[in-house]
Amino acid sequence: MRKIINVLFLLIGVIFPILIGGLHTLTHFQTLTSTAVQEKLSETFILFDKEESLYLTWGIMSFMMGVTFIIIGLLNGETYRRILQQKASPLTPMLIMSLYLACVIYAGYTFQQMPQFIGGIVGLCLAVICILLSVRFSRNPS
């Protein structure tokens, strides 16, 4: 059972965030920084009494989102390494990832992004399975 728990944590906490962040960052630099996108987002708006470019504001959020996913995966990779060394349960990190996945579901639903919404549901289901197995394993480690 411990192997299933560890594989689920590795998948949800490490591999998925790095993969999603890497793909998002790659797309950001290959497509989203194009002249066509810059032209479509060339409008400006007032933010904190200062005129801001829609493209630059959106661009920093897009870039940081991809990088943040990668960093979450790397941090969870270190957590995973420590869990393996100490033969500990990933219960707390999985509860934190569940909170994050609930936010993914909310954002996917609110902003009508079906792939994000479905991905959040799949991830949360896997996280709940990992949590339940971790709780069961901690009660009966044999």
Backbone hydrogen bonds, N-H to C=O, Kabsch-Sander energy under -0.5 kcal/mol:
donor,donor_aa,acceptor,acceptor_aa,energy
5,I,1,M,-2.3
6,N,2,R,-2.7
7,V,3,K,-2.6
8,L,4,I,-2.6
9,F,5,I,-2.4
10,L,6,N,-2.7
11,L,7,V,-2.6
12,I,8,L,-3.0
13,G,9,F,-2.9
14,V,9,F,-0.6
14,V,10,L,-1.3
15,I,10,L,-2.8
16,F,11,L,-2.7
18,I,14,V,-1.8
19,L,15,I,-2.9
20,I,16,F,-3.0
21,G,17,P,-2.7
22,G,18,I,-2.6
23,L,19,L,-2.6
24,H,20,I,-2.6
25,T,21,G,-2.6
26,L,22,G,-2.4
27,T,23,L,-2.6
28,H,24,H,-2.7
29,F,25,T,-2.2
30,Q,26,L,-2.4
31,T,27,T,-2.8
32,L,27,T,-1.8
33,T,28,H,-0.7
34,S,31,T,-1.7
38,Q,34,S,-2.3
39,E,35,T,-2.5
40,K,36,A,-2.1
41,L,37,V,-1.8
42,S,39,E,-1.4
45,F,52,E,-2.2
47,L,45,F,-0.5
47,L,50,K,-3.1
50,K,47,L,-0.9
52,E,45,F,-3.5
54,L,43,E,-2.8
55,Y,41,L,-1.4
57,T,53,S,-2.3
58,W,54,L,-2.6
59,G,55,Y,-3.1
60,I,56,L,-2.0
61,M,57,T,-1.5
62,S,58,W,-2.6
63,F,59,G,-2.7
64,M,60,I,-2.4
65,M,61,M,-2.0
66,G,62,S,-1.8
67,V,63,F,-2.2
68,T,64,M,-2.6
69,F,65,M,-2.2
70,I,66,G,-1.8
71,I,67,V,-2.4
72,I,68,T,-2.7
73,G,69,F,-2.3
74,L,70,I,-2.4
75,L,71,I,-2.9
76,N,72,I,-2.5
77,G,73,G,-1.8
78,E,74,L,-1.8
79,T,75,L,-2.1
80,Y,76,N,-2.9
81,R,77,G,-2.3
82,R,78,E,-2.1
83,I,79,T,-2.5
84,L,80,Y,-2.4
85,Q,81,R,-2.1
86,Q,82,R,-2.6
87,K,83,I,-0.9
88,A,83,I,-1.8
94,M,90,P,-2.4
95,L,91,L,-2.2
96,I,92,T,-2.1
97,M,93,P,-2.6
98,S,94,M,-2.0
99,L,95,L,-1.8
100,Y,96,I,-2.1
101,L,97,M,-2.8
102,A,98,S,-2.3
103,C,99,L,-1.7
104,V,100,Y,-1.9
105,I,101,L,-2.3
106,Y,102,A,-2.3
107,A,103,C,-2.8
108,G,104,V,-2.7
109,Y,105,I,-2.4
110,T,106,Y,-3.2
111,F,107,A,-2.5
112,Q,109,Y,-1.1
113,Q,108,G,-2.9
114,M,112,Q,-0.7
117,F,113,Q,-2.5
118,I,114,M,-3.0
119,G,115,P,-2.5
120,G,116,Q,-2.4
121,I,117,F,-1.9
122,V,118,I,-2.7
123,G,119,G,-2.7
124,L,120,G,-2.7
125,C,121,I,-2.5
126,L,122,V,-2.3
127,A,123,G,-2.4
128,V,124,L,-2.7
129,I,125,C,-2.1
130,C,126,L,-2.4
131,I,127,A,-2.7
132,L,128,V,-2.9
133,L,129,I,-2.6
134,S,130,C,-2.4
135,V,131,I,-2.7
136,R,132,L,-2.5
137,F,133,L,-2.9
138,S,134,S,-2.4
139,R,135,V,-1.4
140,N,136,R,-1.8
